[in-house]
Amino acid sequence: MDLEGGTHLNTFKRESWRTVLTLAYQSLGVVYGDLSTSPLYVYKSTFAEDIKHSETNEEIYGVFSFVFWTLTLIPLLKYVFIVLRANDNGEGGTFALYSLLCRHARVGFLPNGQLADEELSAYKKTDSLSRSGEESIDGGAGSGGRPAAAPLKVKRLLEKHQVLQRLLLILALIGTCMVIGDGVFTPALSVFSAISGLELSMAKEHHKYVEVPIACVILICLFALQHFGTHRVGFLFAPIVITWLLSISMIGIYNIFYWNPKIYQALSPYYMYKFLKKTQKGGWMSLGGILLCITGSEAMFADLGHFSQFSINIAFTFVVYPSLILAYMGQAAHLSQHHFNENDYRIGFYVSVPEKLRWPVLGIAILAAVVGSQAVITGTFSIIKQCSALGCFPRVKIIHTSPKFYGQVYIPDINWILMILCLAITIGFRDTKRMGNASGLAVITVMLVTTCLMSLVIVLCWRRSIFLALCFIFFFGSIEALYFSASLIKFLEGAWVPVILSFVFMIIMYVWHYGTLKKYEFDVQNKISINWLLSLGPTLGLVRVRGVGLIHTELVSGIPAIFSHFVTNLPAFHEASLFPFISLMHQVVVFLCIKSVPVPHVQPEERFLVGRIGPKEYRFYRCIARYGYHDIHKDDIEFEKDLMCSIAAFIQSNGSSTEINNLSEESSKEDEKMAVVGIRHCLREVEENVEHESENSDDFPKHREIQSPIMVRKKVRFVLPESPKMDTTVRDELRDLMEARESGLAFILGNSYMKAKGGSSFLKKLALNLYDFLRRNSRGPSYAVSIPHASTLEVGMNYLV
């Protein structure tokens, strides 16, 4: 028995390592392409204008020393060993850090949050450092609770001042906008730098007419490949990156031993001091070029949801990092022995490549540049999906490209916008210097935002001391601030473009967030009391027909104003004989709220929060479906089945003496109780391949009990469970639910028109008008689930906010 258990354990370990190594292999093609191609343009951008390569070699030694220590401190130390551990249940990126902070302190702006959301298993999951930190806090409680004092003070400070909360949101949005900007500049810079290898084989006047068209064609092909998905692209691109890393590391070793074996001396930080002492202002300005050696580092964190922390760590530590160090060292060794050259491209990457290998390396470099662009494009898709789910980005069509890895997505609209902007940058700039300045500012801004958010994570999530957080932000922040200042001073030389782009995206995201909040505030202020519903009686003054009416609302408590608007105006429509069938109300009515919570994923058994509105005979229910920002929303048929099963489970458990599994109750002021219901407690169901067509409206109005005019694509027949101990009222309620479901579902949706009140400020009117324009022109669905048009009734209503 022990031998058998050991065999199973070894098999599990082999499968785990196989999965990790497979993901590490894929990550080379998706995550590290951008970072791997940085040797193409770092030295060329650094020596562009600000400094000269002299015979003393102090400049090249100093630049290589800066490159080595920057690669060691930022990607390796900061990201691999620290930041990647702050993942949000396996998800990374700027908004993953923000969602972590929102869960540990009430600083988020999601309007429909509930206390029950904090009981989600994903909400409670923390990093190992966080658990150890909590243990130290608990351990210190007996000694006055001093270890918990600092995190508690920071938490109260953030929760008390709304200005700090808005600044935190703006900081997260700035980081997100710069990631999008990086998705524009990095593909253009990488591809253009790879094409520049042609400069050694043709005249300069011919070269400038060839490189731009070729770069544009490659960029168009790159973005056209995105719809295949990260999974397929990763397997396609990984061999290219491995070949590229192997090539530059071998060339680097050759250059080291052939040209200058003593180049290892430049690893000493002393050469950085000598470099800055000699070059002074020119050396400081050249840091904007050195900064490009870490472009793509943020992709390790942003693309974390596509892979895993361990696989990304392995790929960088054992493959990418040593290959890059050898490549930069080899280039420096070659340049240390070559100070004079007649052409203008003497500092370029291809000069250090042996002449016989230049054409093969050029081909590999072009392919690697395409791969390098993939990293930031993938990261852009991931972070935009997070923002959209958390209400900070307009609705866009999101396609999940892999059924196995939920984080792998493709967003067509964003893909084509990025392509157009990339082509505009390539055609407009036409040189790596200004592209590098623009890309460098975007990259270092994202890193500064990550450092600031990470310092709060250390205190609030990991429960470490404020001193440790200050050490983190001071050490890494000072390095990044130095590079940021060097990039910002080149504002007029290309760095203005990411600022403008980020400002535009920032306005769009903040206006969308503002409009979403105002819309929800209007719903809360105008919601209807349950006493109004009770005063209408069980029939609501209308004819109750068989079927289920799903009324979509964003409210988690109370009755939306759209429902009273619907009920009170139906008799008028009926008398006018415009739509005679809509003067009816369904036998079962469900107020459905589909909302996002600040976690990556919600377990299926925790998804539905179900409650009853009014007495049992009313057959009114409230169901809240909760999704994480990386969850895949099911199609309408699967969602309907899960919804009906969750309501059935609630009815069964509510009528018995046993508790619901994973029960969590939350009472509102209107005495409404909600419970978390697992969908496995459901009615037995039998699927039939029957298509039920809607009835002809001519045969409609004669009878009191009639079928709802609904087109059902697939009929699911529910069967009551055989239980002699079931209460009679529970059985009757389940039978009504079963009959209503078999009759079909109808969706009642609100179509709001947002307008500012009279006397509102010009900025408020402008923001609401822009929000309304974005909402009406968004290609994404208005609601979280796919809804059949034949089963939908939209009710318009003006929102004066």
N, C-alpha and C positions, 0 to 999 in steps of 0.2 A: 504493500500500500504506500509506504514512504517512497519507494522507488518510482511508483506511478505518479505520485504527487510531484516529485522532483522532475520527472520527465515533462509533466504539464507546465511546470514553472519555467523550465529551460526553453520549451517551445514558445511560451508567452514572451520570454525575454528575446528570443531570436526574432519573433515577429515584430516586437517593439523596435529592436535595433534596425530591422529591415525597413520598417516604416520611417524611422528617423533618418536613416541614410538616404532613403528615396526622396524624402522631403528636402534634405540638405542638397541633394543632387539637383532637384528642381529649383531650389532657391538660388543656385548659381546663375540660372538663366533668367530669373524674374527679379530677384532682389539686388544682386551684386553686379549687374551689367553696367550700370552707371558708374559705380565706384571703380570698377575694373578698367574702364576706358579713360579715366582721368589722366594717365601719363601722356595721352595724346596732346594735351593742351596746357598742362600746368607750367612747365618751364618756359614755353613760348609766351604765355600770358604774363608770367612774372617778369621776363626780360623785355617786354614789349617796348616800353618807353622810360620807365621810372629809373631803372638801374642798367648798368653796362657790365658785360662780362670781361673782366680785366685779367691780365696775366698772373696776378697774385693768387687767383682762385678763391679769394676770400668771399666773393659774392656767391659763387656756385656752391662752396662748402656751406655757407650760411643758409642758402635757400634749401639745400638738401637736409640740413639739420632741422630747419623749421618744418619741412615736409614730414620727416621721420617722427618728430615729437608730436606734431599735430595729429598724424594718423594713430599714434599710440595713445594719446590722451583722449581724443574725442570718439572715434569709432570703437576702439578696443576697450578703453577703460570706462568711458561714460556710458556708451550704448550697450555693449555686449555684457559688461559686468554689473551695470546698475539699472539703466533705463528699461531694458527688456524685462527685468524682473517686476516692473510696475505695470505689467499688462493687466487688462481688464478681462479676466477669465479667458486668456488666450488672445485677446484682441489688442492691437496697438494703435498708435497715432495720437495726434493732439486731442481729439475728442474722446478717446479712450481714457486719457488722463483726466479730462474734464468730468466725464461721467463717474469716474472713481471718486473725485472730490465731491460731486453732487450726492453721492450715496453716503459719504461719511460726514457731511455737513449739509444743512439745508440751504444750499446756495444755488440750486438749479431753478430754472424758469419753466419747467414742464408744468402746465397749469392744472392738470387733472391727476396729480399724484395722490396716493392714498397710503395710510399706515399699513394696509395689508400688503402693499408692494414690497415693504421692507422685510416681509417674511418669506420672500422668494429665496430658494436655495442659492441661486446665482447672486442674489443681493448680498448674501452673507459670506460667500466665498471670498477668501483673502489670500494674499501671498504668504509664503512661509515666514518672511520677515515680519509681516503684520501679525501673524500668530505669535511669534516669539516676542514681538513688542507688546502684545496684549498680555502675555504671561508675565512680562516684567512689570507691567502696570498693575496687574492683579497682585503680583508679589509685593509690590511696593505700597499696596493699599493699607497694609497694616502699619506701615511706618509713616502714616499721614497722607498717603496717596500722592507723594511729590512727583513721581515720574509721569502721572497723568495730568498734572497741572498745566504744563505748557501746551499740549495738544488741545486741552479743553479751553484754554484762553484764546487760542487762535480760532477754534471753532466758533466760540461765542462772538468773537469780534467780526467774523465773516457773516454770521447769521444776523447780527444786530444792524449792520450798516448795508443798506441796499446798494449804495454807491460802490462798495467793494465787490458786491456780487455782479454788478453790471461791468465793472472793470475786468473781472475774471472772465465773464462771457466774451467781452470784446477781445481780451487777450487770446482766448481760444479761437475766436473767429479770425483774428489776424494770422495766427499760425496756419489755420485751414486755408485762408486765401493765398498765403505764400506757398503752400504745398501745391495749390492749383497753378500758381505762377511758375513754380519749378517744373511742373508738367508741361509748360509751354517752352521754357528756355532750354532745358536739358536735352530734349531730342534734337533741337536745332543745333546746339553747340556740339554735341557728340558726333552727329552725322557730318556736320561741316568740317570739324577737325579731322575726321577720318578721310574725307575727300581731299583735304589739303596735301595729302601725300603725293598727289599728282603734280605738285609744284616742282618737284625735282626732275621731272621728265619732260617738261614743256616750258615754253617762255611764259613770263609773268602776264603779258598782255593777252595771251591765249587762255591761260589758266583761269583768269577771273570770269571769262565767259562760259567756262565749262562747269565749274564747281557748283554754281547756284542751280542750274537746271538739274544736274545729277542729284544734288541734295534734296531738291523738291520732289523728284520722282521717288527717291528712297523713303522720304517721310510719308508720302501718300500711300505707298505699299505697306509701311509699318502700321499706320492707323487702320488700313483696310483689313489687317490680320487680327485686330483685336476681338472681333466677334467670335473667333474660335475659342476664346477663353484662356485663362491662366494655365489650366491643367495641360492643354495641348501645346500652348506656346512654351511652357516651361520645359517640357521634354524636347521640343524642337530647338530651343535656344541654349540649353545647358551644355551640349557638346561644343557649341561655338565659344562660350565663355571659358570652358576648360581649355580648349585649344589656344585661345588668346592668352590666358594666364600662363600656360606652359610656355608659350612663345616668348612673352616679354620677360619671364623669369630666366629662361635659358639665354636670351640675348643679354640680359642684365649680368648674369654670371660671366658670360664671355667678355663683356666690356670691362668688368671689374678686373679680371685677371690679365687681360690683354693691355689695357690702357693705364690703369692706376689701382694697384692692389691696396694702396694705403688710404683709399677713400673711406674706409671704415672709421678713420679718425674724425670724420665729420659728424659722427653720431653723438659726439660730445656737445652738450648745450652751450659750451663756451663759444662755439662758432656762431651761434645766434647772436650773442652779445657783440662779437667782433663785426658781424654783418651790420647790425643796427648802428654801431658806433661809426663805421666807415660811411655807410650810405645815408644815415640820418633820415631826412624827410622822404627821400626817394625810396629807401628801404621800407619805411612804414607804408607808403602808398603801394608798393609792390606786394604787400601782404594780401591784397585783393586777388592776385594771381595765385599765390600759394594756397589760399583758401579753397581753390577749386579741387585740391587733392582729396577733400572730404565730401565733395558733392555725391549724393547717393547714400550717405550715412543714415539720414532720416528714413530712407526707404526700408532699412532693416526693421525699424519700429512700425512704420505705417503699414508694411506688408506682413506683419506678424500674424494676422488672422488667416492669411493664405497658407501658412506653414505652421511651425511651432518654434518656441523659444530655443530649445535644445538644437534643433536642426540648423537654425540660423547661426547659432554660436559656433557649432562645429565647422560650418562652411567658411565662416570668416576667419576664425582663429587658426585653422590648419591649412587653409587653401588660399584665401584672398589676401590676408594680411602679409604673409611671407612673400607671396608673389609680387605684390606692390612694392614692398621695401626693396627687393632685388631689382625691380625694374627702375625705380627712381635712383637707386645707388649706381646702377650700370650707366644710366644717362648722365649722372653727375661725373662718373669716372671718364666717360668719353669727352664730355665738355671741358673737363679740367685739362685735357691735352689738345684741345682744338679752340684756339682763340681768334683765328682769322679765317674768313671765308668770303668769297667774292659775292655770293648771292645773299639775299635778304632773309633767308630762311634757316640760318645756321643754328638756331636754338631749337628748331622743331624736333619732334620725336623721331622722324624718319631718318634724320642725319646720323643718329646713333645706331641705326640698323645696318648691318653689313650689306654691301651693295647687291650681292647675289640673292639676298633674302627679301629685298624691299618689295618686290611685286607680290610674292605670296603673303607677306605680312600686311601689305596694303589691302589685299582681299579679305584677310581675316579681320583687320581693323574695321573695315566698313561693316562687316557682319556683326562684329562686337559692338559697334556704335548703335546699330539697330537694336541690339539686345539691351544696351545701356539705357536707351529711351524707354524700353518696356518697363523698367523698374519704377520710374516716376509716374508713368501712365497708370500702372496697376495701383500704386499708392493713392493716386488722385481718385480713382473709382471708389476705393475703399472708404476714404475719408468723406467723400460726398454722400455715400450711402448712409454713413453714420449721422451726418448733419441732417439729411432729409428725414431720417427716422426720428430724430430728436427735435424736429420742428424748426430747424435753422437753415433750411435750403428748400427752394421751390420743388414741387413734385416732379420727378423725372421717371422715365421708364427704366426700370432696373431688371436686368436679365441675369439669372443665376446660371453660370456656365458649367458648374460641376455639382452633381448630386451628392458627392462624397464630402467635399469641403465647402461649407456654407459661405465662407468669406470670399469666395472667388466670384466676382460679379463683372458685368459689362454694362456700361451706360451709353447707349448710342448717341444721345444728344451731346453729352460732354465730350465724347470721343471726336465728333466732327467739329465741335467748337475748338478743341485743342489743336486739331489738324489745321484749321484755318489760321489760328493765331501763330502756330509754328511756321507755316509757310510765309505769313506776313513778316515775322521776325527774320527769317532767313533771307527773304528778298530785300527787306528794309536795311538790315545791318551789313550783311555781306562780309563780315570779318569776325574772327574769334575774339578779338579784344573786347568789343562792345557786348557781344553775346556773353562773354565771361563775366563782365562787370554786372550785367543784369542777373545772370544765374547766381553769382556769388552773393549778391544782396538777398535774394530770395532764400537761398540755402541757410545763410547765417541767421536770418530773422526767425526762421522756423526753429533753429537750434536754440536761440535765446528764449523763445516762447516755451519750448520743452524744458529748458533749465528752470525757468520760473515756476511752471506748473509742477515740475518734479520736486522742487523744494517744499511745496505745500503737501505733496503726496507723502514725503518723508515724515512730516509732522502729523498730518491728519490720518493717513492710512497705515503707515508703518509704525506710528506712535513713537518716533524717535525724538530726540531733544531738538529744540530750536537751534542750538549751537551747531549740531551736525548739519541741519538744513542750511544754515548760514555759511558753513564751511563749503558745502556743495555748491551753492550759488555763487559764492565768492571765487572759488577756485576755477570752476568751469565758466562761470559768467564773465570773469575778467579776461579769460582767453578769447571767448567769443565776442566780447565787447571790443577787444583790440581789432579783431578781423572785421567786425561790423563798422567801426569807424573808418577803416581803410576802404571798405566798399562804399560807404555813404559819401565819401569825399568825391567819388567818381559819379555823382548823381547825373551830371550833364553828359557823361560819356557812356550812356546806355543804362545806368542804374535807375533812371526815372521810369522806365517801362514797367518793372514789377511793382513799383509804387502805385502807378496809375491803374494797372490791372487789379491789384489787390484792393484798391479803393473802390473800384466798380463792383467787384464781387462782395466786398464788405457791405456796401450800401444795399445790395440785393438781399444778402443773407439777414442783415439786421432788420430791414423793412419787413421781410417775410416773418421773422420771429415776432416783431412788434405787432403786425396785423393778426397773427395767430393768437397772441395773448389778448388783444382787444376783442376779437371775435368770441373767445371763450368767456371773457369778463361779461360781455353782453348776454351770453347764454345763461350765466350764473345769476345775473341781476334780474333777468326776465323769466326765470324758470317758474313753473306753476306748482302751487302747493298741492299736496296729495288730498287735502280736504276738498279742493275743487273737483278732483276726479271722483271722490266718494259721493259728492252731491249729485252727480249725474246718474248714479245707479249702475248696476251691472251691465246694462245695455248701452250706456253712454248716450241714450236718446237716439241711437241708430240701430240698424238691423245687424245683428251679429251673425256672420256667415261662417261656414266651415273654411278652415285655412289658418295659416300662421302669418301674422303681419309683423314684419321686422321694421322697427322705426329706428333709423340710425341717428345717434346723438353723440356728442363729445362729452356730455355731462356724466359724472359718475354717481350723482344723487339728484333727486328731484325729477320733475317732468319737464321736458324741453318746451319752450314757447311754440315751437313749430307744430307740436301735437295739438295744442289748444287752437292754434290758427287753422289747423287741418279740420278739427272736429266742428268748430263753430262756423266755418265757412262752407262746409259740405251741403247743408240744407239749401243754401242759396243756389249752389250749382245744380242741385237736384231739381229745384223748382224751375230753373231756367232750361232744364232738359239738355244741358250741354254734355255732361258726362253722368248719365243716370247711375252707372254701376259704382261710382265712387262714394255714394251716400251710404255705403255699407262698411261695417267694421268687422274684422276677423274674429273668429272664435277664440283664438289665442293671440295675445299681443306681447311682443318682446321688445323692450327698449335695449337696443344693442349699442354698446360703446366699444370701439376698437382703438386701443391706445398703445403708445410706446412707453416703455419703462427704461431707465438708464442702466440696463445690463445688456450684454451681447445676446444672450439666449434665455428663453423661458422654457422650462420643462413642460411637455404636453400635459402632464397631470396637474400642473399648477397654472395652466393658461386661463381657465375660465373661472370667473368670480360671479356666482349666481345668487339672486335674491328674488323675493316676491314683493310686488307692489299692491297694497290693498288686500282685502279678504280673498280667500281661496276661490270663491265663486266668480270673481272678476276674471280670473285666468290672465293676470298681468304679471309679467316677469321682467327683471332687469338682468342682463348678462353683460359682463365686462370681459372682453378678450384682450389679454396682455401679450405684447410681442416685444422682444429685444430688438436692438437696432441692427442686428445681423440675422434675425430670423427670416425664414422664407414663409410668406403668406400663402396658404393653401388656396386651391381653386374653390369655386362656389359650392360644388357638390360635396367635396370633402369637408369644407367648413360647415355646411348645413348639417351634415351627419354628426360632426363633433358637437355642434351647438345643441342639437336636439338631445343627444346623449347626455350632455352635461345638465340640461334642464331636467331630464328624466331622473338622473342620479340625485339631483337636488330634491325632487319630489319624493323619491323613495326614502332618502335619508332623513328628510324633514318630517316624514310621517312615522318613522320608527324610533325605537329607543336608542339605537346605536348611533355613534358619531360618524360624520363623514371623514373619510381618510384625508389627512392633511387639512383639517378644519381650521378655518381662520375667520372669525366673525368681526364685522365692523358695523356699528350702529350709527345711523345718521340721526339728525334732529327729527326726522319724520318717522322714526321708529321702523326703519327699513334695515333688515339684516342681510348681509352678504356672506357667502361661504365659498371657499375654494373647493371645487369639485373635480375629481379625476374622471376622465371620460370613460374609464373602463367600467364604471357603475352605470351601465346603460341598458336600454331595451334591446332585446334580441332583434336583429334586423335581417331581412331577406331582400336581396337586390333582384329586380326584374328588368329585363331588357324591353321595357315598354315605353313608348313615347306618348305622352298624354297631351293632346292638342287643346288649346283654349276653346271655349264654347263660343258659338256665334252670338253676337250681341243681340240679334233679332229675337232669339228664344230666351232672353235673359230675365226680364223683370217680373214674370208672372208669379213666382213662388217665393216664400219667405226663406226657406233653406235651399241654397243653391251653391254650386261650385264657384270658386273664385276664378276669374278669367286669367289663368296663369299657364304659361308654357313650361312644362316640366320635361327636361331632356332625358332624365334618368330617374326612374321611380324606385324608391327604397321603401319597402313595406316593413313597418315595425310590428313586432309581436310582443304581447305582454308576457313577462316572465311568470312561470308557474310557481307560485308561492302561496300556499294555503294560509300562511300567517299574515299576509299583506292586509292592511287596513282597507276597509271599503272605500273611504274617501280618497285614499291614495290610489286605489285601483281605478276609481272613476276619473281622477285627475289625469292619470297616465293614459287612460283610454281616450280622453278628450285630446290630449297632446298627440296621441298616435293618429287619431282620425284627422286632426288638423294638419299634421305633417303629410299624410297621404293625399290630402286635398291640395297641397301645394303651398308655396311661400310667396309672399309679395313684399317688396321692399318699398318703404316710404322714406324718401330722402329729402333733406332740406337743401334748397338752392338759395343761398343768401346773397344779398347785394349790399356791399359795404359802402357806407357813406359817412362823412364827418358831419357832426351836428353844426347847426348854424352858430357862428361866433367862434368856431375853432380856429386855431392858428394856421398860418399858411403851410408850415412844415408838416403839421398833422394831416391836413387835407392832401398834401403832396404824397405823404407816406401811405395813406390809406388808398389813394387812387393808384399808386404804383403796386401796392399789394393786390388790389382787385384785378389790375391788369395782369400781374404774374399768375394769379390764381386761375383766371379764365384762359390763359394761354399756355398753361402747363400741360405737357404731354402725358404726365403720369396720371393714374386714376385718382379721382376725388376721394375715393374711399379705399380702405385697406384690402378689401376682398373684391374679387371679380363678381359683378352683379349682372344677371341677364336683363337685357333691355325689355323683354316682354313681360317681366315681373316687376317693373319699376314704376313708381309714381313719384314725381318730383313736386315739391311744394315750395313755391317761391316766397321769400320774405325779405323785407328791407331791414338792414341793421344800421341804425343811427348811433354811432359811437363818438 
